Amino acid sequence: MKEKTRHCETARSLAGLAMGGVGLFLLFGRIADTAGPVVHLVRHAADGLVLVSSIMQASSLTTHQLEADLLTLLWPLALVLLGTFLISSASVKESTRQGTGPCIRWA
């Protein structure tokens, strides 16, 4: 029975690492894509027309559009959180089985 729980903990850790890694990759990619136009706007802020048109466009967005944009930008965060939960639950189970605290086991 110990081998079965050890395999489950290993699978849980690997699944957590995979989900967290993919989530971080997607999250940083989306943030970098979003930061590109902002950097362009800041660099060309001397063009008053560009700045004014960007402000007008941002002020015309509704809360529903903002929520949808945030959800599409930050959905990989759910993968990161799920992966973190899987990794931490597997490490806590293994450390309690060995009789050490979760932080002592990894130190």
N, C-alpha and C positions, 0 to 999 in steps of 0.2 A: 504494500500500500504506500510505503514511503517513496518508492520509485515513481508511482503514478502521480503523487502530489508534486514531486520534484519536476517531472516532465510538464505538468500543468503550469508550475511557476515559471519554468524556462520559456514555455510557449507564451505565457502572459507577458513576460519581460520582452521577448522578441517582438510580439505584436505591439507592445507599447513603444518600443524603439522605432519600429517601422512607421507607426502612425504619427508619432512625434516628429520624426525626421521629415516625412513627407509634408506634414503640416507646417513645419518651420520653413521648409523650402518654398512652399506655395505662398506662405504669409509674407516672407521677405521679398519674393518676386512681385507680389501685388503691391506692397508698400513702395518698392523701388519704381514700379510703373506709375504709381500715383504721384510720387515725388518729382518725377521728371517735368511735368508741366508747371509745377510750383517753382522749381529752380529756374525754368525758362522765364516765368513771370517775374521773378525777383531780379534776374540778370537784365531784363529789358524793361525795368520799371520806369526808366526815363521816358519811355513812350507812354505818355499819359493816356492815350486812347486805349491801349492794351489793358492797362490797369482799370480804367473805368468800365470797359466792356466786361472784364472778368468779375468785377464787383456787381454789376447789373445782372449778370448771368447767375451768380451765386445767390443774390437776393431774390431771384424769381423762383428758386426751388422751394417746393413744399416740404412739409415734414415727412410725408409719405415717401417722397423721392429720396430724401436724405436717409431715412431708415433703410430703404432698399439698397442704396449705395453702400451704406455701412455694412449691411449684411453680406453683400457680395464681396466686399473688401476683406471682411474679418471672418468669414466662415472657416478658413483653415485653422483659426484659433481653437475651434471645437476639436479638431484632430489633435492639436498639441495638448490640450487639457485632458482628453481621453487617454492619450499615450502616457502622460505624466501620471494619471491615476493608475493605469495598469502597471507601470513600472514600480510605483510606490507600494501598491498592494502586494506585488510579488516579493519585494524586498522585505516588507514588514512580516509577511508570513514566514519567509525563510529565517529571518533573524529570531522570531519568537520560537520557531521550532528548534533552533540551536541554543536558545537560552540567553542570547545577547541582545542588547538594544539595537534598534535599526541603524543608529549612527556609529556604534562601536564596530559593527560588522564590516562596514566599508572603510573605516579609518586605517 
